[in-house]
Amino acid sequence: MTVDELSQPLSLLRSNFIPSLAQIEPIRRSINKRQEDIHILDNEISLLRSVLSQLETHRENLHTYVTNQRCLISPIRRLPVEVLGEIFLECSSSVSVCDPQSFVRIVRQVCVHWREIALSLPTLW
């Protein structure tokens, strides 16, 4: 339906037009046809939303995969345990924002590997 066809009823509504009995039936058919069009569009919109949802889920899964892969090749993973331990000890003694125990709690929450290192250093706690 064109813009002109859609605007025609608006112009009639803004006038003193009163449909005759002969004009009422074509108007009803037009209403029914437009309601069918609306129903078809609603179904298409629903289908597209479903497809969009699937695409968003797939995208999120890919994003998670990429993030995990990046973590695997992170340079910090290649640091020897002893070096990380020394970094933790140095940081815990020079942290001015929070007390050393808060620093240790934060380090232990980063990942299992860091937790194990922090727990293996009695001088940290």
C-alpha positions, 0 to 999 in steps of 0.5 A: 500500500502506498503512502498516498493510499494510507493518507487517503483515510486520514484526509477523509477523517478530517472532513465531513465525509460520511460513507454511503451504504454502497461505500461501507462494504469496500471500506470493510473489505479494505479493513479486513485486507489491512488486518490480514496484512498486519497479521502477516507482518506480525508473523514475519516480525516474529520470525525475524526476531527469532532469527535475530535472537539466534544470531545474537546467541551465536555471536555471544558464543563466538565472542566468549570463544575469542576471549577465552582463546586470547586468555590462553595466549596472554603473556602473563600465563608464561611468567614463571611461578617464582616471578609472579610470586615476587610480583605479588610480594612486592605489590603487597608491601607497596599497595597504598590503596588498600591494606595488604590483606585486601590485596591478597584477597583480590589476587586470590580471586583473579584465577585459580593459578594466582590463588595457588601462587598466593596460598603458596607464599606464607609471607603474603598472608 
